[in-house]
Amino acid sequence: MEHIGIIGGGIAGLSAAIRLAAAGKPVTVFEQNQDVGGKMHQIQSGGYRWDTGPSVITMRHVFESLFAAAGRKIDDYLTLLPVEPLTRYFYPDGTVLDASRDLARMAEQIARIGGERDVEGYLAYLAYAARIHRVTGGKFIYNDPPTFGQLARTPIRDIPAVDPLRTMSGAINSFVKSPKLRQLLGRFATYVGASPYLAPATLNVIAHVELTGGVWYPQGGVYQIAAAFKRLALELGVELRTETRVESIRVKDGVVQGVMLASGEFVALDAVIANTDVASVYETLLPHLPAAEKTRRARVDPSCSGFILLLGVENVHERLAHHNIFFSDDYRREFDDIFVRELPPDDPTIYVAITSKTDPDHAPSGCENWFVLVNAPALSVNGRGASAAWWESHAAAYADRVLERLAAHGVDVRGKIQHQQIITPHDLERLTGARRGALYGASSNDRLSALRRPHNRASGIKRLYFAGGTTHPGGGVPMVTLSGAVAARYVLQDLGGI
Ligand SMILES: Cc1cc2nc3c(=O)[nH]c(=O)nc-3n(C[C@H](O)[C@H](O)[C@H](O)COP(=O)(O)OP(=O)(O)OC[C@H]3O[C@@H](n4cnc5c(N)ncnc54)[C@H](O)[C@@H]3O)c2cc1C
């Protein structure tokens, strides 16, 4: 029976392992860290617990399908609680808006900040985003990477719905007038690490996924998703080798033979799925490739990165919800800072997730566990922006700046911090292997990014596949879960399993 190896026990790697094991294939996952999860990670200290990676979980049905594919019910592994409000938004002038799936609640708040016409515009925008989901979901999200032939067969009446020529913000502006609502809807670009002023309008599909489909919180913390995937994989017989780094993929006559581990052990395999950055695979795991070939294939523009503060904070802040956003004054300038100047914004939009609102045991009594995230540029390599060295000397001052901005929003926790840990883009690169600290893999700022993404089947190397944020269908927990399914499907097709 063919033996399949998976390099990396991130969410995509585990998803692929589950699909393959459910199809009866022997699978080994090689994970360099002590445990699985990759960017989905948790830290505990001094009575506090934090998720250090993803915090907003959408597309519940993607996780349900994975468990169903293995003949299991998700509820036996994970308790996914609906989050309401989806997010509490704080604007610089003191306005507060609770984004909700409840249309009446949303309409009442939108009427207050933007007037009746914006309520109409918002409802039309939701219908528009739902249409993008219907038309593009099957092509760009839920199935194998689209071919030009498939795209060419898109019914003519559906083509305008894809809306690839406008930017996200251009489309949003055509529906609503309120700058506050425009900022709220534009923010969904950041769910794939992009800018609303550059990303194609097609990405307004993300708003549909959250505002109509909802946000889910796994009771116990987001890391419970990785724990549940791991439990299912082990039940299905997947061999999990943690603290085992793959040094290289051995290829002979253009066909994968197996992997060489850092320990010097060679493991013969019939197929390999790399759950690591595609560019890193070409740069570091395929020594047989000529240097020029490595450089050509590793040319993948990164999504943005993030600057994180893990805070243990005294007091319970009644004004705050589970997910909170404190908006900057000048959203366009913020994205110019990130993507043009490649510097962290001086006036950042600040995201604060507090899981102790839902799981009180995540913080000592009377305290809260704050996960504070601001969007930051991917590590700069042009000699001008925020490079790894830049963060070494600026991280502490930037943390103070973020706390100062929170104080300006009326939430001053300075002097009430029991625990503080800073995670810079450079730390993210070091800790998670994310190239240049990119949170979501490849950039989505380009109109053709969905088509340019490296394919899940490596070209020119047989039996090598990719799963994760830098390949189809893209970054984010549900998307990489789907990516694992695509890679597993290709393996089964090529090995004659389906
Ligand atoms: C701070 C942060 C916030 C985020 N917020 C959200 C959010 O709110 N919602 C959302 O949906 N997504 C979010 N994301 C994105 C999401 O976390 C990722 O898209 C997703 O977890 C990536 O999973 P993956 O399996 O593709 O890769 P990874 O998680 O990067 O896993 C790759 C694995 O491969 C292992 N590995 C690498 N090289 C080797 C080797 N040579 N040998 C063995 N093992 C190796 C690594 O150790 C790692 O475990 C966030 C990410 C970060 C970092």
Ligand as a Chemical Component Dictionary entry (heavy atoms), coordinates in Angstrom:
data_LIG
# 
_chem_comp.id                   LIG 
_chem_comp.type                 NON-POLYMER 
_chem_comp.pdbx_formal_charge   0 
_chem_comp.three_letter_code    LIG 
# 
loop_
_chem_comp_atom.comp_id 
_chem_comp_atom.atom_id 
_chem_comp_atom.alt_atom_id 
_chem_comp_atom.type_symbol 
_chem_comp_atom.charge 
_chem_comp_atom.model_Cartn_x 
_chem_comp_atom.model_Cartn_y 
_chem_comp_atom.model_Cartn_z 
_chem_comp_atom.pdbx_ordinal 
LIG C1  C1  C 0 -1.330 36.130 14.147 1  
LIG C2  C2  C 0 -2.210 35.419 13.161 2  
LIG C3  C3  C 0 -3.562 35.716 13.135 3  
LIG C4  C4  C 0 -4.400 35.038 12.246 4  
LIG N1  N1  N 0 -5.752 35.279 12.307 5  
LIG C5  C5  C 0 -6.584 34.482 11.598 6  
LIG C6  C6  C 0 -7.982 34.503 11.851 7  
LIG O1  O1  O 0 -8.457 35.238 12.727 8  
LIG N2  N2  N 0 -8.780 33.684 11.121 9  
LIG C7  C7  C 0 -8.274 32.823 10.177 10 
LIG O2  O2  O 0 -9.049 32.070 9.570  11 
LIG N3  N3  N 0 -6.938 32.772 9.919  12 
LIG C8  C8  C 0 -6.093 33.557 10.621 13 
LIG N4  N4  N 0 -4.739 33.470 10.437 14 
LIG C9  C9  C 0 -4.230 32.642 9.335  15 
LIG C10 C10 C 0 -4.237 31.162 9.674  16 
LIG O3  O3  O 0 -3.695 30.971 10.943 17 
LIG C11 C11 C 0 -3.418 30.412 8.644  18 
LIG O4  O4  O 0 -3.909 30.684 7.330  19 
LIG C12 C12 C 0 -3.441 28.914 8.849  20 
LIG O5  O5  O 0 -3.402 28.530 10.198 21 
LIG C13 C13 C 0 -2.252 28.335 8.103  22 
LIG O6  O6  O 0 -2.259 26.937 8.212  23 
LIG P1  P1  P 0 -1.299 26.056 7.314  24 
LIG O7  O7  O 0 -1.613 24.644 7.623  25 
LIG O8  O8  O 0 -1.387 26.465 5.899  26 
LIG O9  O9  O 0 0.208  26.433 7.712  27 
LIG P2  P2  P 0 0.979  26.592 9.078  28 
LIG O10 O10 O 0 0.086  26.879 10.200 29 
LIG O11 O11 O 0 2.063  27.576 8.776  30 
LIG O12 O12 O 0 1.620  25.139 9.331  31 
LIG C14 C14 C 0 2.786  24.683 8.691  32 
LIG C15 C15 C 0 3.427  23.652 9.595  33 
LIG O13 O13 O 0 4.544  23.100 8.919  34 
LIG C16 C16 C 0 5.584  22.911 9.873  35 
LIG N5  N5  N 0 6.841  22.842 9.133  36 
LIG C17 C17 C 0 7.381  23.812 8.346  37 
LIG N6  N6  N 0 8.537  23.381 7.780  38 
LIG C18 C18 C 0 8.731  22.112 8.244  39 
LIG C19 C19 C 0 9.752  21.143 8.009  40 
LIG N7  N7  N 0 10.799 21.385 7.203  41 
LIG N8  N8  N 0 9.618  19.948 8.624  42 
LIG C20 C20 C 0 8.551  19.673 9.445  43 
LIG N9  N9  N 0 7.577  20.576 9.696  44 
LIG C21 C21 C 0 7.655  21.767 9.082  45 
LIG C22 C22 C 0 5.466  24.119 10.773 46 
LIG O14 O14 O 0 6.105  23.924 12.009 47 
LIG C23 C23 C 0 3.950  24.239 10.896 48 
LIG O15 O15 O 0 3.456  23.495 11.990 49 
LIG C24 C24 C 0 -3.862 34.112 11.318 50 
LIG C25 C25 C 0 -2.502 33.836 11.330 51 
LIG C26 C26 C 0 -1.676 34.460 12.267 52 
LIG C27 C27 C 0 -0.216 34.112 12.308 53 
# 
loop_
_chem_comp_bond.comp_id 
_chem_comp_bond.atom_id_1 
_chem_comp_bond.atom_id_2 
_chem_comp_bond.value_order 
_chem_comp_bond.pdbx_ordinal 
LIG C1  C2  SING 1  
LIG C2  C3  SING 2  
LIG C2  C26 DOUB 3  
LIG C3  C4  DOUB 4  
LIG C4  N1  SING 5  
LIG C4  C24 SING 6  
LIG N1  C5  DOUB 7  
LIG C5  C6  SING 8  
LIG C5  C8  SING 9  
LIG C6  O1  DOUB 10 
LIG C6  N2  SING 11 
LIG N2  C7  SING 12 
LIG C7  O2  DOUB 13 
LIG C7  N3  SING 14 
LIG N3  C8  DOUB 15 
LIG C8  N4  SING 16 
LIG N4  C9  SING 17 
LIG N4  C24 SING 18 
LIG C9  C10 SING 19 
LIG C10 O3  SING 20 
LIG C10 C11 SING 21 
LIG C11 O4  SING 22 
LIG C11 C12 SING 23 
LIG C12 O5  SING 24 
LIG C12 C13 SING 25 
LIG C13 O6  SING 26 
LIG O6  P1  SING 27 
LIG P1  O7  DOUB 28 
LIG P1  O8  SING 29 
LIG P1  O9  SING 30 
LIG O9  P2  SING 31 
LIG P2  O10 DOUB 32 
LIG P2  O11 SING 33 
LIG P2  O12 SING 34 
LIG O12 C14 SING 35 
LIG C14 C15 SING 36 
LIG C15 O13 SING 37 
LIG C15 C23 SING 38 
LIG O13 C16 SING 39 
LIG C16 N5  SING 40 
LIG C16 C22 SING 41 
LIG N5  C17 SING 42 
LIG N5  C21 SING 43 
LIG C17 N6  DOUB 44 
LIG N6  C18 SING 45 
LIG C18 C19 SING 46 
LIG C18 C21 DOUB 47 
LIG C19 N7  SING 48 
LIG C19 N8  DOUB 49 
LIG N8  C20 SING 50 
LIG C20 N9  DOUB 51 
LIG N9  C21 SING 52 
LIG C22 O14 SING 53 
LIG C22 C23 SING 54 
LIG C23 O15 SING 55 
LIG C24 C25 DOUB 56 
LIG C25 C26 SING 57 
LIG C26 C27 SING 58 
# 
